[in-house]
Amino acid sequence: MDPVNVYRIDGKLVNENVLFPIYKNESK
């Protein structure tokens, strides 16, 4: 049941599709 990699952030399950855009924004 893992179509895409899922990461745990603040106890929430974040999809890779959502994590990458946020990570790039924070990196800037």
Secondary structure, DSSP 8 states (H G I E B T S, - for coil): --SS-EEEETTEEEEHHHHHHHHHHHH-
